[in-house]
């Protein structure tokens, strides 16, 4: 019998990030809500800055995030200490009258914040630093205190140079000693994490184009166009599957050697010799297989196991 559900969130969720003291829920309009290890709310949710959060990663106790407003052509990058009480920010109307850098507004409660002069495309981190890509600017690696360690030009692939948008960055994945930059045309460049030197450059042989990459160690799940996903082993795609729609989240289950996928009104388990799913009425954005618990885009938590919804 399922236990009681966690409390409903007060906003439409976009992503759940784990950190040492629990979880952080991120909303579609830039809301932040700290949660306990049992998904109970800590304090009330706030919106530190009146923009949606484009990228987010957690280093220790600090959230590193980028905010983007395509209409106002404004972007920020900032760090927020999650051990402190989250702070409500300004209203969006105030951004319209504060257009110069010296008068720029920044996310409330941030330990540091920078105005970005280009669109932030992707970001990832480990416990030492974070790496991100800015549109038409390049790749940057910084410490948690925003000290630049290295930068290099935007990734390029000769095989993709004549294909439209094929070299656009889709994702950044930080590994133990390297950082991978993945492109829309399935290009992947690997750089030394300490120096930024290019170590390898490859293009995965596959039809379609890349929308997102999910990674655990040497396991990769590629989200492709036409609602397809592909499991990658080394440079070879070992399995392809077509889902009902786009993916909100996916993670590798070491015990079952497969991927749990929060998809379009479905939760899917995908492995080399297993494909199972549960069809749902709402859109799941996060799934906890250990508790058979899912968070949906209507901000409700529900118990879900493959084959049934409770």
DAMOBEL-V592727 format. One record per run of one state. SS is the DSSP state (~ for helix, > for strand, _ for the rest). FROM is the first residue (numbers start at 1). LEN is the number of residues. If there is no record, write none. Layout:
ss->{SS;SS}
from->{FROM;FROM}
len->{LEN;LEN}
//
This chain:
ss->{_;>;_;>;_;>;_;>;_;>;_;>;_;>;_;~;_;~;_;>;_;>;_;>;_;>;_;>;_;~;_;>;_;>;_;>;_;>;_;>;_;>;_;>;_;>;_;>;_;>;_;>;_;>;_;>;_;>;_;>;_;>;_}
from->{1;13;20;22;28;32;36;41;47;52;60;62;70;74;82;92;98;101;104;110;116;120;126;129;135;138;144;148;153;158;161;169;175;178;184;187;193;198;204;210;217;219;225;228;234;236;243;249;254;258;263;266;272;274;280;284;289;293;297;301;306;308;310}
len->{12;7;2;6;4;4;5;6;5;8;2;8;4;8;10;6;3;3;6;6;4;6;3;6;3;6;4;5;5;3;8;6;3;6;3;6;5;6;6;7;2;6;3;6;2;7;6;5;4;5;3;6;2;6;4;5;4;4;4;5;2;2;1}
//
